Amino acid sequence: MAGVELTPFLTVKNARGIVEFYKKAFGATEVSRQSTPTGQFIIEMSIDGDRFFAVDENPSAFNVSPATLGGTSVRLSLIVADPDAVARRGRAAGRRLTHDAAGDCARRLEALEDFAR
C-alpha cells in the first residue's frame, strides 16, 4: 500500500520520563514535543529513523496507560545488531531484564521491564 505509514503511540503515565529512558537505553532522539490544554504531553521520538510517540494518559479521552489497565496486549520489538549491548543499556537506564535470550534458539529475544510498571 503506497503512502501508508503505521506510527505507534505509546500511552504512559509520564511521557517526559519515558523519553529520557528511551534516549539512554535505545539512543532515541526527541523530534518534537507539544502539550495539550489539559497538560498532557505528546512527544515524537525516533530510533534510527523509525518514528513513534509517547503520550501522557488522558482517561477523560479514553486514553489510558498499561499501568492503569494492569497490563497491555501490545508488544513492540526493537530489532538490533547487538541485542546484548541494548539490553545492557536498558538495565543501565534502570530497567530490569525480564527475559534472557540464552534459551532462545530461533532468534535472540530479550525483554526489559515495562517502563509503565
C-alpha positions in Angstrom: 0.0 0.0 0.0 1.8 3.1 -1.1 1.6 6.2 1.1 0.7 4.3 4.3 2.6 4.6 7.5 1.9 2.9 10.8 3.2 5.0 13.8 2.9 3.7 17.3 1.6 6.0 20.1 2.7 4.7 23.5 0.4 5.9 26.2 2.2 6.1 29.6 1.8 7.8 33.0 4.9 10.0 32.5 5.7 10.8 28.8 8.6 13.1 29.8 10.2 10.4 31.9 9.9 7.7 29.3 11.7 10.0 26.8 14.7 10.1 29.0 14.7 6.3 29.3 14.4 5.8 25.6 17.3 8.2 25.0 19.6 6.4 27.5 18.5 2.8 26.7 17.9 2.9 22.9 19.6 6.0 21.6 16.3 7.6 20.7 16.1 11.2 19.7 13.3 13.6 20.5 11.8 15.0 17.3 9.1 17.3 18.8 7.2 18.0 22.0 3.8 19.6 22.5 1.4 19.8 25.3 -2.4 19.8 25.3 -4.5 22.5 27.1 -5.2 19.9 29.8 -1.5 19.3 30.5 -0.7 16.0 28.7 2.5 15.8 26.7 2.7 14.3 23.2 6.3 13.7 22.4 7.5 12.4 19.0 10.7 10.3 19.1 12.8 8.4 16.6 15.1 5.4 16.9 17.3 5.1 13.8 14.8 6.9 11.7 11.7 5.0 12.9 9.2 7.4 14.5 6.9 6.8 17.4 5.2 8.9 20.0 5.0 8.8 23.8 1.8 10.4 25.2 0.6 11.0 28.7 -2.5 9.2 29.6 -5.8 11.1 29.5 -8.6 9.0 31.0 -11.3 11.5 30.1 -10.4 10.9 26.4 -10.3 7.1 27.0 -6.6 7.0 26.5 -5.1 5.1 29.4 -1.7 3.6 30.1 -0.8 -0.1 30.8 -0.2 0.9 34.5 -3.8 2.0 34.7 -5.1 -1.1 32.8 -2.9 -3.5 34.8 -1.2 -4.8 31.6 -1.3 -4.5 27.8 -1.9 -6.7 24.8 0.7 -4.8 22.7 4.3 -5.9 22.3 6.9 -3.9 20.3 10.1 -5.4 19.0 13.3 -3.5 18.5 15.5 -5.4 16.1 19.1 -4.6 16.5 22.5 -5.9 15.5 23.7 -6.3 19.1 20.9 -7.2 21.5 23.3 -7.8 24.4 24.5 -4.2 24.2 21.0 -2.8 24.0 19.9 -4.9 27.0 22.9 -3.6 29.0 21.9 0.0 28.1 18.4 -0.8 29.2 19.5 -2.2 32.5 21.9 0.8 33.0 18.9 3.1 32.4 17.0 1.5 35.2 15.0 -1.4 33.7 15.1 -5.0 34.9 15.7 -7.8 32.3 12.5 -10.0 32.4 13.5 -12.5 29.7 17.1 -13.6 28.9 17.9 -14.7 25.3 20.1 -17.6 26.5 17.5 -20.2 25.9 16.0 -19.0 22.6 17.1 -20.9 19.6 15.1 -19.4 16.7 16.2 -15.8 17.4 17.6 -13.7 20.2 14.8 -12.3 22.4 15.3 -10.3 25.5 12.7 -8.4 27.3 13.1 -5.3 29.5 10.7 -4.5 32.3 7.8 -2.3 31.1 8.5 1.3 31.9 4.9 1.9 32.9 5.1 -0.6 35.8 
